[in-house]
Amino acid sequence: MGQIDPHVNAGNMGKSTASPGGNPARSDQDTEALYPELAAFLRLARTRRSVRHFKDTPLPQGLIEQLLTAAQWAPSGYNLQPTHFIVIDSPALKKKLRPACMGQSQVEEAPAVVLFAGNRNALQHNMEATLQADLDAGAITPAYARQIRRFIQLALDPGLGGTGWMWKAFLAPVGKIMMPVPSIPAVQKTYWLGKQAALCAMNFMLAAHAAGLATVPMEGFDESRVRAVCELPAHLHVVLVVPVGYAAGDMPLKTRLPLQSMISYNGYQGKPAAGST
Ligand SMILES: Cc1cc2nc3c(=O)[nH]c(=O)nc-3n(C[C@H](O)[C@H](O)[C@H](O)COP(=O)(O)O)c2cc1C
């Protein structure tokens, strides 16, 4: 799978770790033997790193769309697919974009920058198309489509003149007293879009790494300035800016906290924060 540098420091690769109940977690050797595709995926995930210096080598023709295919296949709430990908490869536009991204040089250095933006109007723009495509593919039943049409309006429609979200915002905490209420995208639209776009961006970054490319996810940007520079409509909310290209030089691999400090089973059990005594 791809061109992964085998010489990188890959953290605790190869060691087994203990999990609760006395069952030793699988070693990497076990995983390699029993689940070769998982082993390849773990190598990919562990060796991706954020890169901030890029060669000026252009991307091979058509490759970015392959990477965006991986992004597109990320799951999305109600399969509404609200993420829009804006590819910026014009040197003039990248130069203008850099100041809106706190002057971060990777925005100008990378041959392309992808903006992962959430569509605030995904309900109106995508609902019928996605339901119809899933019906045609036999992926959903007409009864499910009817149910989704009703529920999705409740969850995502901001209501008449955009004010309907207010009663939803008010009813959610009250309703919660009587029954579980899920998070309501009409109320937390930006947060909702953030989840959808981030999943796409992660698929994109791993796909890029598999193709021997490097990326860096960025939240260090002024969202309204990025929109203005790229002349994006107001219904697109830019969630992440991701430069992509060939890494210039070797980047050290960052570390991760011990896995066991990040896991608890069947509840939290008062697990102390990592690093606390
Ligand atoms: C949501 C998010 C926002 C980030 N924003 C920036 C950024 O604006 N500039 C930057 O250089 N790195 C940014 N990073 C990269 C992180 O610094 C990096 O992921 C972290 O240090 C771990 O390193 P690794 O990605 O190489 O494992 C961001 C990462 C995430 C997940």
Ligand as a Chemical Component Dictionary entry (heavy atoms), coordinates in Angstrom:
data_LIG
# 
_chem_comp.id                   LIG 
_chem_comp.type                 NON-POLYMER 
_chem_comp.pdbx_formal_charge   0 
_chem_comp.three_letter_code    LIG 
# 
loop_
_chem_comp_atom.comp_id 
_chem_comp_atom.atom_id 
_chem_comp_atom.alt_atom_id 
_chem_comp_atom.type_symbol 
_chem_comp_atom.charge 
_chem_comp_atom.model_Cartn_x 
_chem_comp_atom.model_Cartn_y 
_chem_comp_atom.model_Cartn_z 
_chem_comp_atom.pdbx_ordinal 
LIG C1  C1  C 0 -7.781 20.318 13.585 1  
LIG C2  C2  C 0 -6.302 20.512 13.392 2  
LIG C3  C3  C 0 -5.802 21.765 13.140 3  
LIG C4  C4  C 0 -4.439 21.957 12.904 4  
LIG N1  N1  N 0 -3.995 23.201 12.534 5  
LIG C5  C5  C 0 -2.701 23.348 12.161 6  
LIG C6  C6  C 0 -2.256 24.583 11.634 7  
LIG O1  O1  O 0 -2.993 25.551 11.489 8  
LIG N2  N2  N 0 -0.954 24.686 11.271 9  
LIG C7  C7  C 0 -0.086 23.641 11.391 10 
LIG O2  O2  O 0 1.072  23.808 11.033 11 
LIG N3  N3  N 0 -0.491 22.437 11.894 12 
LIG C8  C8  C 0 -1.780 22.274 12.258 13 
LIG N4  N4  N 0 -2.209 21.050 12.710 14 
LIG C9  C9  C 0 -1.283 19.917 12.755 15 
LIG C10 C10 C 0 -0.953 19.480 14.166 16 
LIG O3  O3  O 0 -0.022 20.336 14.733 17 
LIG C11 C11 C 0 -0.450 18.033 14.111 18 
LIG O4  O4  O 0 -1.460 17.208 13.601 19 
LIG C12 C12 C 0 -0.031 17.509 15.467 20 
LIG O5  O5  O 0 1.062  18.225 15.974 21 
LIG C13 C13 C 0 0.353  16.034 15.408 22 
LIG O6  O6  O 0 1.349  15.836 14.412 23 
LIG P1  P1  P 0 1.147  14.800 13.224 24 
LIG O7  O7  O 0 -0.040 15.232 12.420 25 
LIG O8  O8  O 0 2.423  14.904 12.428 26 
LIG O9  O9  O 0 0.957  13.467 13.836 27 
LIG C14 C14 C 0 -3.555 20.861 12.977 28 
LIG C15 C15 C 0 -4.064 19.604 13.284 29 
LIG C16 C16 C 0 -5.415 19.417 13.461 30 
LIG C17 C17 C 0 -5.952 18.033 13.712 31 
# 
loop_
_chem_comp_bond.comp_id 
_chem_comp_bond.atom_id_1 
_chem_comp_bond.atom_id_2 
_chem_comp_bond.value_order 
_chem_comp_bond.pdbx_ordinal 
LIG C1  C2  SING 1  
LIG C2  C3  SING 2  
LIG C2  C16 DOUB 3  
LIG C3  C4  DOUB 4  
LIG C4  N1  SING 5  
LIG C4  C14 SING 6  
LIG N1  C5  DOUB 7  
LIG C5  C6  SING 8  
LIG C5  C8  SING 9  
LIG C6  O1  DOUB 10 
LIG C6  N2  SING 11 
LIG N2  C7  SING 12 
LIG C7  O2  DOUB 13 
LIG C7  N3  SING 14 
LIG N3  C8  DOUB 15 
LIG C8  N4  SING 16 
LIG N4  C9  SING 17 
LIG N4  C14 SING 18 
LIG C9  C10 SING 19 
LIG C10 O3  SING 20 
LIG C10 C11 SING 21 
LIG C11 O4  SING 22 
LIG C11 C12 SING 23 
LIG C12 O5  SING 24 
LIG C12 C13 SING 25 
LIG C13 O6  SING 26 
LIG O6  P1  SING 27 
LIG P1  O7  DOUB 28 
LIG P1  O8  SING 29 
LIG P1  O9  SING 30 
LIG C14 C15 DOUB 31 
LIG C15 C16 SING 32 
LIG C16 C17 SING 33 
# 
